[in-house]
């Protein structure tokens, strides 16, 4: 029997963690596009390293909120957000292509990620601004539902380093970061949770900004492989 496959992604280019070390472990890289973190030089360094290792590059688009690291709700119209997403994707794509790779999916970051789970206007803006790109997102959210309805490729992800809560509609949402149990830091606990959820999603995400990010990613990869999963980029 062929081993099951799963992607392992992490947030890179945020000028917080060890991008080089994470790129040795992950199969997909969500690259900050300058709106919540990063800049052209950082994007170039991540794209060059990703291309050299065969790691897939995705655009991690955000609200324009560097001060709040993209984790604050921003009052912005759908039209403006569409333009901002297009700008971020276009900037990263230009850099990625010059580095010998390309942007192959889009994933919102932080407050935008959580908002497009339920907010149709902002979900539509992310889709409009990212053209034909496949979408990586939370199962049960508006973003992935709208993308699928539009014929876009959709990839679902799980977060072993985040707590979940049940939503009234029966789906599961991430626990807000200001609540107890929202963030899990122990690498072994994260790895065990990753194995438990790997069969239900296409990709496992390890956040790149935590103090145990690299250790957690290594533990997740090792435990997934021990459980019989083949680590490869989705799609």
mmCIF file of the C-alpha atoms, coordinates in Angstrom:
data_MODEL
# 
_entry.id   MODEL 
# 
loop_
_atom_site.group_PDB 
_atom_site.id 
_atom_site.type_symbol 
_atom_site.label_atom_id 
_atom_site.label_alt_id 
_atom_site.label_comp_id 
_atom_site.label_asym_id 
_atom_site.label_entity_id 
_atom_site.label_seq_id 
_atom_site.pdbx_PDB_ins_code 
_atom_site.Cartn_x 
_atom_site.Cartn_y 
_atom_site.Cartn_z 
_atom_site.occupancy 
_atom_site.B_iso_or_equiv 
_atom_site.pdbx_formal_charge 
_atom_site.auth_seq_id 
_atom_site.auth_comp_id 
_atom_site.auth_asym_id 
_atom_site.auth_atom_id 
_atom_site.pdbx_PDB_model_num 
ATOM 1   C CA . UNK A 1 1   ? 0.000   0.000  0.000   1.00 0.00 ? 1   UNK A CA 1 
ATOM 2   C CA . UNK A 1 2   ? 1.294   3.450  -0.928  1.00 0.00 ? 2   UNK A CA 1 
ATOM 3   C CA . UNK A 1 3   ? 1.939   5.760  2.022   1.00 0.00 ? 3   UNK A CA 1 
ATOM 4   C CA . UNK A 1 4   ? -0.509  8.588  2.543   1.00 0.00 ? 4   UNK A CA 1 
ATOM 5   C CA . UNK A 1 5   ? 0.857   12.005 1.671   1.00 0.00 ? 5   UNK A CA 1 
ATOM 6   C CA . UNK A 1 6   ? 0.525   15.314 3.488   1.00 0.00 ? 6   UNK A CA 1 
ATOM 7   C CA . UNK A 1 7   ? 2.045   18.753 3.082   1.00 0.00 ? 7   UNK A CA 1 
ATOM 8   C CA . UNK A 1 8   ? 3.872   20.573 5.875   1.00 0.00 ? 8   UNK A CA 1 
ATOM 9   C CA . UNK A 1 9   ? 3.747   24.357 5.679   1.00 0.00 ? 9   UNK A CA 1 
ATOM 10  C CA . UNK A 1 10  ? 5.117   27.207 7.789   1.00 0.00 ? 10  UNK A CA 1 
ATOM 11  C CA . UNK A 1 11  ? 4.998   30.998 7.786   1.00 0.00 ? 11  UNK A CA 1 
ATOM 12  C CA . UNK A 1 12  ? 8.300   32.398 6.551   1.00 0.00 ? 12  UNK A CA 1 
ATOM 13  C CA . UNK A 1 13  ? 9.802   35.763 5.697   1.00 0.00 ? 13  UNK A CA 1 
ATOM 14  C CA . UNK A 1 14  ? 8.463   37.351 8.881   1.00 0.00 ? 14  UNK A CA 1 
ATOM 15  C CA . UNK A 1 15  ? 11.936  38.264 10.191  1.00 0.00 ? 15  UNK A CA 1 
ATOM 16  C CA . UNK A 1 16  ? 11.292  36.378 13.420  1.00 0.00 ? 16  UNK A CA 1 
ATOM 17  C CA . UNK A 1 17  ? 12.384  32.777 13.108  1.00 0.00 ? 17  UNK A CA 1 
ATOM 18  C CA . UNK A 1 18  ? 15.087  30.723 11.391  1.00 0.00 ? 18  UNK A CA 1 
ATOM 19  C CA . UNK A 1 19  ? 13.796  30.570 7.821   1.00 0.00 ? 19  UNK A CA 1 
ATOM 20  C CA . UNK A 1 20  ? 16.734  28.475 6.620   1.00 0.00 ? 20  UNK A CA 1 
ATOM 21  C CA . UNK A 1 21  ? 16.153  25.836 9.290   1.00 0.00 ? 21  UNK A CA 1 
ATOM 22  C CA . UNK A 1 22  ? 12.415  25.649 8.564   1.00 0.00 ? 22  UNK A CA 1 
ATOM 23  C CA . UNK A 1 23  ? 13.035  25.349 4.829   1.00 0.00 ? 23  UNK A CA 1 
ATOM 24  C CA . UNK A 1 24  ? 15.014  22.180 5.531   1.00 0.00 ? 24  UNK A CA 1 
ATOM 25  C CA . UNK A 1 25  ? 11.862  20.648 7.029   1.00 0.00 ? 25  UNK A CA 1 
ATOM 26  C CA . UNK A 1 26  ? 8.724   22.003 5.329   1.00 0.00 ? 26  UNK A CA 1 
ATOM 27  C CA . UNK A 1 27  ? 7.356   21.273 1.875   1.00 0.00 ? 27  UNK A CA 1 
ATOM 28  C CA . UNK A 1 28  ? 5.481   24.580 1.421   1.00 0.00 ? 28  UNK A CA 1 
ATOM 29  C CA . UNK A 1 29  ? 6.385   28.105 2.543   1.00 0.00 ? 29  UNK A CA 1 
ATOM 30  C CA . UNK A 1 30  ? 3.788   30.798 3.241   1.00 0.00 ? 30  UNK A CA 1 
ATOM 31  C CA . UNK A 1 31  ? 5.828   33.907 2.477   1.00 0.00 ? 31  UNK A CA 1 
ATOM 32  C CA . UNK A 1 32  ? 4.965   37.248 4.073   1.00 0.00 ? 32  UNK A CA 1 
ATOM 33  C CA . UNK A 1 33  ? 4.393   39.806 1.331   1.00 0.00 ? 33  UNK A CA 1 
ATOM 34  C CA . UNK A 1 34  ? 5.328   43.006 3.160   1.00 0.00 ? 34  UNK A CA 1 
ATOM 35  C CA . UNK A 1 35  ? 1.953   44.026 4.575   1.00 0.00 ? 35  UNK A CA 1 
ATOM 36  C CA . UNK A 1 36  ? 2.337   42.420 8.001   1.00 0.00 ? 36  UNK A CA 1 
ATOM 37  C CA . UNK A 1 37  ? 6.042   41.585 7.850   1.00 0.00 ? 37  UNK A CA 1 
ATOM 38  C CA . UNK A 1 38  ? 8.942   41.147 5.448   1.00 0.00 ? 38  UNK A CA 1 
ATOM 39  C CA . UNK A 1 39  ? 10.328  43.183 2.589   1.00 0.00 ? 39  UNK A CA 1 
ATOM 40  C CA . UNK A 1 40  ? 11.709  42.611 -0.892  1.00 0.00 ? 40  UNK A CA 1 
ATOM 41  C CA . UNK A 1 41  ? 15.108  41.462 0.340   1.00 0.00 ? 41  UNK A CA 1 
ATOM 42  C CA . UNK A 1 42  ? 13.607  38.979 2.799   1.00 0.00 ? 42  UNK A CA 1 
ATOM 43  C CA . UNK A 1 43  ? 11.177  37.661 0.187   1.00 0.00 ? 43  UNK A CA 1 
ATOM 44  C CA . UNK A 1 44  ? 14.058  37.173 -2.225  1.00 0.00 ? 44  UNK A CA 1 
ATOM 45  C CA . UNK A 1 45  ? 16.126  35.264 0.325   1.00 0.00 ? 45  UNK A CA 1 
ATOM 46  C CA . UNK A 1 46  ? 13.229  32.933 1.164   1.00 0.00 ? 46  UNK A CA 1 
ATOM 47  C CA . UNK A 1 47  ? 12.328  32.357 -2.486  1.00 0.00 ? 47  UNK A CA 1 
ATOM 48  C CA . UNK A 1 48  ? 15.925  31.598 -3.445  1.00 0.00 ? 48  UNK A CA 1 
ATOM 49  C CA . UNK A 1 49  ? 16.281  29.120 -0.597  1.00 0.00 ? 49  UNK A CA 1 
ATOM 50  C CA . UNK A 1 50  ? 12.888  27.552 -1.320  1.00 0.00 ? 50  UNK A CA 1 
ATOM 51  C CA . UNK A 1 51  ? 13.723  27.143 -5.002  1.00 0.00 ? 51  UNK A CA 1 
ATOM 52  C CA . UNK A 1 52  ? 17.020  25.487 -4.138  1.00 0.00 ? 52  UNK A CA 1 
ATOM 53  C CA . UNK A 1 53  ? 15.258  22.969 -1.884  1.00 0.00 ? 53  UNK A CA 1 
ATOM 54  C CA . UNK A 1 54  ? 12.176  22.328 -4.009  1.00 0.00 ? 54  UNK A CA 1 
ATOM 55  C CA . UNK A 1 55  ? 9.867   23.909 -1.421  1.00 0.00 ? 55  UNK A CA 1 
ATOM 56  C CA . UNK A 1 56  ? 6.624   25.336 -2.810  1.00 0.00 ? 56  UNK A CA 1 
ATOM 57  C CA . UNK A 1 57  ? 6.050   29.090 -2.389  1.00 0.00 ? 57  UNK A CA 1 
ATOM 58  C CA . UNK A 1 58  ? 2.698   30.595 -1.408  1.00 0.00 ? 58  UNK A CA 1 
ATOM 59  C CA . UNK A 1 59  ? 1.637   34.204 -0.880  1.00 0.00 ? 59  UNK A CA 1 
ATOM 60  C CA . UNK A 1 60  ? 0.652   34.887 2.714   1.00 0.00 ? 60  UNK A CA 1 
ATOM 61  C CA . UNK A 1 61  ? -1.483  37.965 2.223   1.00 0.00 ? 61  UNK A CA 1 
ATOM 62  C CA . UNK A 1 62  ? -2.509  40.217 5.086   1.00 0.00 ? 62  UNK A CA 1 
ATOM 63  C CA . UNK A 1 63  ? -4.207  43.386 6.127   1.00 0.00 ? 63  UNK A CA 1 
ATOM 64  C CA . UNK A 1 64  ? -1.871  46.386 5.933   1.00 0.00 ? 64  UNK A CA 1 
ATOM 65  C CA . UNK A 1 65  ? -0.828  46.255 9.593   1.00 0.00 ? 65  UNK A CA 1 
ATOM 66  C CA . UNK A 1 66  ? 2.874   45.922 10.228  1.00 0.00 ? 66  UNK A CA 1 
ATOM 67  C CA . UNK A 1 67  ? 2.587   47.431 13.695  1.00 0.00 ? 67  UNK A CA 1 
ATOM 68  C CA . UNK A 1 68  ? 0.078   44.790 14.748  1.00 0.00 ? 68  UNK A CA 1 
ATOM 69  C CA . UNK A 1 69  ? 1.749   41.973 12.771  1.00 0.00 ? 69  UNK A CA 1 
ATOM 70  C CA . UNK A 1 70  ? -1.465  41.562 10.791  1.00 0.00 ? 70  UNK A CA 1 
ATOM 71  C CA . UNK A 1 71  ? -3.308  40.249 13.825  1.00 0.00 ? 71  UNK A CA 1 
ATOM 72  C CA . UNK A 1 72  ? -5.701  43.175 14.248  1.00 0.00 ? 72  UNK A CA 1 
ATOM 73  C CA . UNK A 1 73  ? -9.023  43.594 12.482  1.00 0.00 ? 73  UNK A CA 1 
ATOM 74  C CA . UNK A 1 74  ? -8.782  46.399 9.916   1.00 0.00 ? 74  UNK A CA 1 
ATOM 75  C CA . UNK A 1 75  ? -11.736 48.360 8.569   1.00 0.00 ? 75  UNK A CA 1 
ATOM 76  C CA . UNK A 1 76  ? -11.199 48.202 4.821   1.00 0.00 ? 76  UNK A CA 1 
ATOM 77  C CA . UNK A 1 77  ? -13.577 47.959 1.881   1.00 0.00 ? 77  UNK A CA 1 
ATOM 78  C CA . UNK A 1 78  ? -13.692 44.890 -0.303  1.00 0.00 ? 78  UNK A CA 1 
ATOM 79  C CA . UNK A 1 79  ? -12.474 46.942 -3.259  1.00 0.00 ? 79  UNK A CA 1 
ATOM 80  C CA . UNK A 1 80  ? -9.449  48.210 -1.368  1.00 0.00 ? 80  UNK A CA 1 
ATOM 81  C CA . UNK A 1 81  ? -8.662  44.769 0.014   1.00 0.00 ? 81  UNK A CA 1 
ATOM 82  C CA . UNK A 1 82  ? -8.836  43.260 -3.467  1.00 0.00 ? 82  UNK A CA 1 
ATOM 83  C CA . UNK A 1 83  ? -6.228  45.768 -4.660  1.00 0.00 ? 83  UNK A CA 1 
ATOM 84  C CA . UNK A 1 84  ? -4.046  45.123 -1.616  1.00 0.00 ? 84  UNK A CA 1 
ATOM 85  C CA . UNK A 1 85  ? -4.129  41.361 -2.103  1.00 0.00 ? 85  UNK A CA 1 
ATOM 86  C CA . UNK A 1 86  ? -3.290  41.786 -5.802  1.00 0.00 ? 86  UNK A CA 1 
ATOM 87  C CA . UNK A 1 87  ? -0.360  44.028 -4.870  1.00 0.00 ? 87  UNK A CA 1 
ATOM 88  C CA . UNK A 1 88  ? 1.010   41.495 -2.404  1.00 0.00 ? 88  UNK A CA 1 
ATOM 89  C CA . UNK A 1 89  ? 0.667   38.548 -4.768  1.00 0.00 ? 89  UNK A CA 1 
ATOM 90  C CA . UNK A 1 90  ? 2.172   40.551 -7.638  1.00 0.00 ? 90  UNK A CA 1 
ATOM 91  C CA . UNK A 1 91  ? 5.159   41.655 -5.570  1.00 0.00 ? 91  UNK A CA 1 
ATOM 92  C CA . UNK A 1 92  ? 5.952   38.154 -4.366  1.00 0.00 ? 92  UNK A CA 1 
ATOM 93  C CA . UNK A 1 93  ? 5.375   36.604 -7.771  1.00 0.00 ? 93  UNK A CA 1 
ATOM 94  C CA . UNK A 1 94  ? 7.813   38.986 -9.445  1.00 0.00 ? 94  UNK A CA 1 
ATOM 95  C CA . UNK A 1 95  ? 10.470  38.095 -6.891  1.00 0.00 ? 95  UNK A CA 1 
ATOM 96  C CA . UNK A 1 96  ? 9.714   34.375 -6.968  1.00 0.00 ? 96  UNK A CA 1 
ATOM 97  C CA . UNK A 1 97  ? 9.937   34.129 -10.751 1.00 0.00 ? 97  UNK A CA 1 
ATOM 98  C CA . UNK A 1 98  ? 13.261  35.964 -10.703 1.00 0.00 ? 98  UNK A CA 1 
ATOM 99  C CA . UNK A 1 99  ? 14.472  33.358 -8.190  1.00 0.00 ? 99  UNK A CA 1 
ATOM 100 C CA . UNK A 1 100 ? 13.487  30.446 -10.418 1.00 0.00 ? 100 UNK A CA 1 
ATOM 101 C CA . UNK A 1 101 ? 10.192  29.522 -8.777  1.00 0.00 ? 101 UNK A CA 1 
ATOM 102 C CA . UNK A 1 102 ? 6.633   30.919 -8.674  1.00 0.00 ? 102 UNK A CA 1 
ATOM 103 C CA . UNK A 1 103 ? 3.739   31.636 -6.348  1.00 0.00 ? 103 UNK A CA 1 
ATOM 104 C CA . UNK A 1 104 ? 1.560   28.526 -6.431  1.00 0.00 ? 104 UNK A CA 1 
ATOM 105 C CA . UNK A 1 105 ? -1.141  29.269 -3.836  1.00 0.00 ? 105 UNK A CA 1 
ATOM 106 C CA . UNK A 1 106 ? -2.553  31.996 -1.602  1.00 0.00 ? 106 UNK A CA 1 
ATOM 107 C CA . UNK A 1 107 ? -3.159  31.859 2.144   1.00 0.00 ? 107 UNK A CA 1 
ATOM 108 C CA . UNK A 1 108 ? -4.397  34.764 4.271   1.00 0.00 ? 108 UNK A CA 1 
ATOM 109 C CA . UNK A 1 109 ? -2.535  35.651 7.456   1.00 0.00 ? 109 UNK A CA 1 
ATOM 110 C CA . UNK A 1 110 ? -3.638  36.455 10.984  1.00 0.00 ? 110 UNK A CA 1 
ATOM 111 C CA . UNK A 1 111 ? -6.776  38.534 11.365  1.00 0.00 ? 111 UNK A CA 1 
ATOM 112 C CA . UNK A 1 112 ? -7.557  38.242 7.667   1.00 0.00 ? 112 UNK A CA 1 
ATOM 113 C CA . UNK A 1 113 ? -7.317  34.439 7.846   1.00 0.00 ? 113 UNK A CA 1 
ATOM 114 C CA . UNK A 1 114 ? -9.812  34.351 10.691  1.00 0.00 ? 114 UNK A CA 1 
ATOM 115 C CA . UNK A 1 115 ? -12.118 36.930 9.143   1.00 0.00 ? 115 UNK A CA 1 
ATOM 116 C CA . UNK A 1 116 ? -12.536 35.198 5.788   1.00 0.00 ? 116 UNK A CA 1 
ATOM 117 C CA . UNK A 1 117 ? -13.801 32.117 7.591   1.00 0.00 ? 117 UNK A CA 1 
ATOM 118 C CA . UNK A 1 118 ? -17.114 33.965 8.018   1.00 0.00 ? 118 UNK A CA 1 
ATOM 119 C CA . UNK A 1 119 ? -16.901 37.310 6.152   1.00 0.00 ? 119 UNK A CA 1 
ATOM 120 C CA . UNK A 1 120 ? -18.028 36.833 2.552   1.00 0.00 ? 120 UNK A CA 1 
ATOM 121 C CA . UNK A 1 121 ? -17.005 40.313 1.355   1.00 0.00 ? 121 UNK A CA 1 
ATOM 122 C CA . UNK A 1 122 ? -13.417 39.919 2.486   1.00 0.00 ? 122 UNK A CA 1 
ATOM 123 C CA . UNK A 1 123 ? -13.293 36.309 1.326   1.00 0.00 ? 123 UNK A CA 1 
ATOM 124 C CA . UNK A 1 124 ? -14.392 37.422 -2.146  1.00 0.00 ? 124 UNK A CA 1 
ATOM 125 C CA . UNK A 1 125 ? -11.765 40.180 -2.048  1.00 0.00 ? 125 UNK A CA 1 
ATOM 126 C CA . UNK A 1 126 ? -8.998  37.660 -1.324  1.00 0.00 ? 126 UNK A CA 1 
ATOM 127 C CA . UNK A 1 127 ? -10.174 35.527 -4.225  1.00 0.00 ? 127 UNK A CA 1 
ATOM 128 C CA . UNK A 1 128 ? -10.495 38.457 -6.614  1.00 0.00 ? 128 UNK A CA 1 
ATOM 129 C CA . UNK A 1 129 ? -7.068  39.801 -5.700  1.00 0.00 ? 129 UNK A CA 1 
ATOM 130 C CA . UNK A 1 130 ? -5.334  36.450 -6.108  1.00 0.00 ? 130 UNK A CA 1 
ATOM 131 C CA . UNK A 1 131 ? -6.732  35.628 -9.567  1.00 0.00 ? 131 UNK A CA 1 
ATOM 132 C CA . UNK A 1 132 ? -6.523  31.906 -10.316 1.00 0.00 ? 132 UNK A CA 1 
ATOM 133 C CA . UNK A 1 133 ? -4.276  30.799 -7.468  1.00 0.00 ? 133 UNK A CA 1 
ATOM 134 C CA . UNK A 1 134 ? -5.253  27.723 -5.458  1.00 0.00 ? 134 UNK A CA 1 
ATOM 135 C CA . UNK A 1 135 ? -6.402  28.520 -1.924  1.00 0.00 ? 135 UNK A CA 1 
ATOM 136 C CA . UNK A 1 136 ? -5.070  27.110 1.336   1.00 0.00 ? 136 UNK A CA 1 
ATOM 137 C CA . UNK A 1 137 ? -7.498  27.594 4.204   1.00 0.00 ? 137 UNK A CA 1 
ATOM 138 C CA . UNK A 1 138 ? -9.500  26.392 7.171   1.00 0.00 ? 138 UNK A CA 1 
ATOM 139 C CA . UNK A 1 139 ? -12.072 23.623 6.582   1.00 0.00 ? 139 UNK A CA 1 
ATOM 140 C CA . UNK A 1 140 ? -15.652 24.855 6.706   1.00 0.00 ? 140 UNK A CA 1 
ATOM 141 C CA . UNK A 1 141 ? -14.861 28.510 6.052   1.00 0.00 ? 141 UNK A CA 1 
ATOM 142 C CA . UNK A 1 142 ? -16.403 30.894 3.520   1.00 0.00 ? 142 UNK A CA 1 
ATOM 143 C CA . UNK A 1 143 ? -13.108 31.413 1.714   1.00 0.00 ? 143 UNK A CA 1 
ATOM 144 C CA . UNK A 1 144 ? -12.655 27.778 0.763   1.00 0.00 ? 144 UNK A CA 1 
ATOM 145 C CA . UNK A 1 145 ? -16.369 27.336 -0.006  1.00 0.00 ? 145 UNK A CA 1 
ATOM 146 C CA . UNK A 1 146 ? -16.419 30.320 -2.357  1.00 0.00 ? 146 UNK A CA 1 
ATOM 147 C CA . UNK A 1 147 ? -13.167 29.234 -3.975  1.00 0.00 ? 147 UNK A CA 1 
ATOM 148 C CA . UNK A 1 148 ? -14.505 25.747 -4.634  1.00 0.00 ? 148 UNK A CA 1 
ATOM 149 C CA . UNK A 1 149 ? -17.750 27.155 -6.031  1.00 0.00 ? 149 UNK A CA 1 
ATOM 150 C CA . UNK A 1 150 ? -15.707 29.271 -8.423  1.00 0.00 ? 150 UNK A CA 1 
ATOM 151 C CA . UNK A 1 151 ? -13.756 26.246 -9.641  1.00 0.00 ? 151 UNK A CA 1 
ATOM 152 C CA . UNK A 1 152 ? -10.570 27.159 -7.809  1.00 0.00 ? 152 UNK A CA 1 
ATOM 153 C CA . UNK A 1 153 ? -8.354  24.442 -6.368  1.00 0.00 ? 153 UNK A CA 1 
ATOM 154 C CA . UNK A 1 154 ? -8.802  24.267 -2.587  1.00 0.00 ? 154 UNK A CA 1 
ATOM 155 C CA . UNK A 1 155 ? -6.454  22.740 -0.033  1.00 0.00 ? 155 UNK A CA 1 
ATOM 156 C CA . UNK A 1 156 ? -7.473  22.351 3.604   1.00 0.00 ? 156 UNK A CA 1 
ATOM 157 C CA . UNK A 1 157 ? -5.089  22.728 6.516   1.00 0.00 ? 157 UNK A CA 1 
ATOM 158 C CA . UNK A 1 158 ? -4.867  21.906 10.197  1.00 0.00 ? 158 UNK A CA 1 
ATOM 159 C CA . UNK A 1 159 ? -3.001  23.679 12.998  1.00 0.00 ? 159 UNK A CA 1 
ATOM 160 C CA . UNK A 1 160 ? -1.482  21.329 15.583  1.00 0.00 ? 160 UNK A CA 1 
ATOM 161 C CA . UNK A 1 161 ? 0.011   24.285 17.462  1.00 0.00 ? 161 UNK A CA 1 
ATOM 162 C CA . UNK A 1 162 ? -3.337  26.062 17.906  1.00 0.00 ? 162 UNK A CA 1 
ATOM 163 C CA . UNK A 1 163 ? -6.397  25.333 19.987  1.00 0.00 ? 163 UNK A CA 1 
ATOM 164 C CA . UNK A 1 164 ? -9.801  24.803 18.349  1.00 0.00 ? 164 UNK A CA 1 
ATOM 165 C CA . UNK A 1 165 ? -13.369 25.500 19.477  1.00 0.00 ? 165 UNK A CA 1 
ATOM 166 C CA . UNK A 1 166 ? -16.688 24.298 18.153  1.00 0.00 ? 166 UNK A CA 1 
ATOM 167 C CA . UNK A 1 167 ? -18.663 26.836 16.097  1.00 0.00 ? 167 UNK A CA 1 
ATOM 168 C CA . UNK A 1 168 ? -22.491 26.991 16.198  1.00 0.00 ? 168 UNK A CA 1 
ATOM 169 C CA . UNK A 1 169 ? -22.674 25.693 12.616  1.00 0.00 ? 169 UNK A CA 1 
ATOM 170 C CA . UNK A 1 170 ? -20.818 22.527 13.587  1.00 0.00 ? 170 UNK A CA 1 
ATOM 171 C CA . UNK A 1 171 ? -17.448 23.493 12.151  1.00 0.00 ? 171 UNK A CA 1 
ATOM 172 C CA . UNK A 1 172 ? -14.288 24.115 14.162  1.00 0.00 ? 172 UNK A CA 1 
ATOM 173 C CA . UNK A 1 173 ? -12.597 27.506 14.480  1.00 0.00 ? 173 UNK A CA 1 
ATOM 174 C CA . UNK A 1 174 ? -9.277  28.569 15.957  1.00 0.00 ? 174 UNK A CA 1 
ATOM 175 C CA . UNK A 1 175 ? -9.360  29.800 19.534  1.00 0.00 ? 175 UNK A CA 1 
ATOM 176 C CA . UNK A 1 176 ? -8.572  33.553 19.542  1.00 0.00 ? 176 UNK A CA 1 
ATOM 177 C CA . UNK A 1 177 ? -4.987  34.175 20.616  1.00 0.00 ? 177 UNK A CA 1 
ATOM 178 C CA . UNK A 1 178 ? -5.998  36.210 23.655  1.00 0.00 ? 178 UNK A CA 1 
ATOM 179 C CA . UNK A 1 179 ? -7.780  33.221 25.228  1.00 0.00 ? 179 UNK A CA 1 
ATOM 180 C CA . UNK A 1 180 ? -6.299  30.370 27.285  1.00 0.00 ? 180 UNK A CA 1 
ATOM 181 C CA . UNK A 1 181 ? -5.303  27.345 25.242  1.00 0.00 ? 181 UNK A CA 1 
ATOM 182 C CA . UNK A 1 182 ? -5.028  29.263 21.982  1.00 0.00 ? 182 UNK A CA 1 
ATOM 183 C CA . UNK A 1 183 ? -1.346  28.509 21.382  1.00 0.00 ? 183 UNK A CA 1 
ATOM 184 C CA . UNK A 1 184 ? 0.454   25.224 22.037  1.00 0.00 ? 184 UNK A CA 1 
ATOM 185 C CA . UNK A 1 185 ? 4.246   25.367 22.384  1.00 0.00 ? 185 UNK A CA 1 
ATOM 186 C CA . UNK A 1 186 ? 5.432   21.875 23.322  1.00 0.00 ? 186 UNK A CA 1 
ATOM 187 C CA . UNK A 1 187 ? 6.951   20.243 20.199  1.00 0.00 ? 187 UNK A CA 1 
ATOM 188 C CA . UNK A 1 188 ? 5.974   16.704 21.173  1.00 0.00 ? 188 UNK A CA 1 
ATOM 189 C CA . UNK A 1 189 ? 2.372   17.675 21.865  1.00 0.00 ? 189 UNK A CA 1 
ATOM 190 C CA . UNK A 1 190 ? 2.262   19.542 18.561  1.00 0.00 ? 190 UNK A CA 1 
ATOM 191 C CA . UNK A 1 191 ? 3.677   16.505 16.752  1.00 0.00 ? 191 UNK A CA 1 
ATOM 192 C CA . UNK A 1 192 ? 1.116   14.150 18.280  1.00 0.00 ? 192 UNK A CA 1 
ATOM 193 C CA . UNK A 1 193 ? -1.712  16.478 17.307  1.00 0.00 ? 193 UNK A CA 1 
ATOM 194 C CA . UNK A 1 194 ? -0.325  16.717 13.763  1.00 0.00 ? 194 UNK A CA 1 
ATOM 195 C CA . UNK A 1 195 ? -0.465  12.958 13.325  1.00 0.00 ? 195 UNK A CA 1 
ATOM 196 C CA . UNK A 1 196 ? -4.035  12.875 14.635  1.00 0.00 ? 196 UNK A CA 1 
ATOM 197 C CA . UNK A 1 197 ? -5.266  15.460 12.133  1.00 0.00 ? 197 UNK A CA 1 
ATOM 198 C CA . UNK A 1 198 ? -3.095  14.597 9.107   1.00 0.00 ? 198 UNK A CA 1 
ATOM 199 C CA . UNK A 1 199 ? -5.577  12.176 7.572   1.00 0.00 ? 199 UNK A CA 1 
ATOM 200 C CA . UNK A 1 200 ? -8.316  14.807 7.473   1.00 0.00 ? 200 UNK A CA 1 
ATOM 201 C CA . UNK A 1 201 ? -6.473  17.699 5.791   1.00 0.00 ? 201 UNK A CA 1 
ATOM 202 C CA . UNK A 1 202 ? -4.121  18.268 2.888   1.00 0.00 ? 202 UNK A CA 1 
ATOM 203 C CA . UNK A 1 203 ? -1.579  20.316 4.833   1.00 0.00 ? 203 UNK A CA 1 
ATOM 204 C CA . UNK A 1 204 ? -0.289  20.733 8.374   1.00 0.00 ? 204 UNK A CA 1 
ATOM 205 C CA . UNK A 1 205 ? 0.777   24.232 9.447   1.00 0.00 ? 205 UNK A CA 1 
ATOM 206 C CA . UNK A 1 206 ? 3.418   25.017 12.033  1.00 0.00 ? 206 UNK A CA 1 
ATOM 207 C CA . UNK A 1 207 ? 3.520   28.731 12.828  1.00 0.00 ? 207 UNK A CA 1 
ATOM 208 C CA . UNK A 1 208 ? 6.953   30.208 12.200  1.00 0.00 ? 208 UNK A CA 1 
ATOM 209 C CA . UNK A 1 209 ? 6.845   32.941 14.840  1.00 0.00 ? 209 UNK A CA 1 
ATOM 210 C CA . UNK A 1 210 ? 6.800   30.808 17.986  1.00 0.00 ? 210 UNK A CA 1 
ATOM 211 C CA . UNK A 1 211 ? 9.909   30.165 20.116  1.00 0.00 ? 211 UNK A CA 1 
ATOM 212 C CA . UNK A 1 212 ? 9.708   26.414 19.431  1.00 0.00 ? 212 UNK A CA 1 
ATOM 213 C CA . UNK A 1 213 ? 8.876   26.719 15.715  1.00 0.00 ? 213 UNK A CA 1 
ATOM 214 C CA . UNK A 1 214 ? 11.894  24.883 14.329  1.00 0.00 ? 214 UNK A CA 1 
ATOM 215 C CA . UNK A 1 215 ? 11.830  22.158 16.987  1.00 0.00 ? 215 UNK A CA 1 
ATOM 216 C CA . UNK A 1 216 ? 8.105   21.726 16.475  1.00 0.00 ? 216 UNK A CA 1 
ATOM 217 C CA . UNK A 1 217 ? 8.429   21.467 12.697  1.00 0.00 ? 217 UNK A CA 1 
ATOM 218 C CA . UNK A 1 218 ? 11.165  18.860 13.021  1.00 0.00 ? 218 UNK A CA 1 
ATOM 219 C CA . UNK A 1 219 ? 9.123   16.868 15.527  1.00 0.00 ? 219 UNK A CA 1 
ATOM 220 C CA . UNK A 1 220 ? 6.014   17.067 13.330  1.00 0.00 ? 220 UNK A CA 1 
ATOM 221 C CA . UNK A 1 221 ? 7.879   15.841 10.265  1.00 0.00 ? 221 UNK A CA 1 
ATOM 222 C CA . UNK A 1 222 ? 9.523   12.983 12.163  1.00 0.00 ? 222 UNK A CA 1 
ATOM 223 C CA . UNK A 1 223 ? 6.268   11.824 13.761  1.00 0.00 ? 223 UNK A CA 1 
ATOM 224 C CA . UNK A 1 224 ? 4.333   12.042 10.484  1.00 0.00 ? 224 UNK A CA 1 
ATOM 225 C CA . UNK A 1 225 ? 6.938   9.948  8.688   1.00 0.00 ? 225 UNK A CA 1 
ATOM 226 C CA . UNK A 1 226 ? 6.963   7.425  11.545  1.00 0.00 ? 226 UNK A CA 1 
ATOM 227 C CA . UNK A 1 227 ? 3.170   7.196  11.171  1.00 0.00 ? 227 UNK A CA 1 
ATOM 228 C CA . UNK A 1 228 ? 3.536   6.295  7.494   1.00 0.00 ? 228 UNK A CA 1 
ATOM 229 C CA . UNK A 1 229 ? 2.896   9.657  5.854   1.00 0.00 ? 229 UNK A CA 1 
ATOM 230 C CA . UNK A 1 230 ? 4.911   10.814 2.862   1.00 0.00 ? 230 UNK A CA 1 
ATOM 231 C CA . UNK A 1 231 ? 5.752   14.519 3.144   1.00 0.00 ? 231 UNK A CA 1 
ATOM 232 C CA . UNK A 1 232 ? 5.151   16.332 -0.145  1.00 0.00 ? 232 UNK A CA 1 
ATOM 233 C CA . UNK A 1 233 ? 3.640   19.606 -1.335  1.00 0.00 ? 233 UNK A CA 1 
ATOM 234 C CA . UNK A 1 234 ? -0.109  19.458 -1.949  1.00 0.00 ? 234 UNK A CA 1 
ATOM 235 C CA . UNK A 1 235 ? -1.346  19.407 -5.499  1.00 0.00 ? 235 UNK A CA 1 
# 
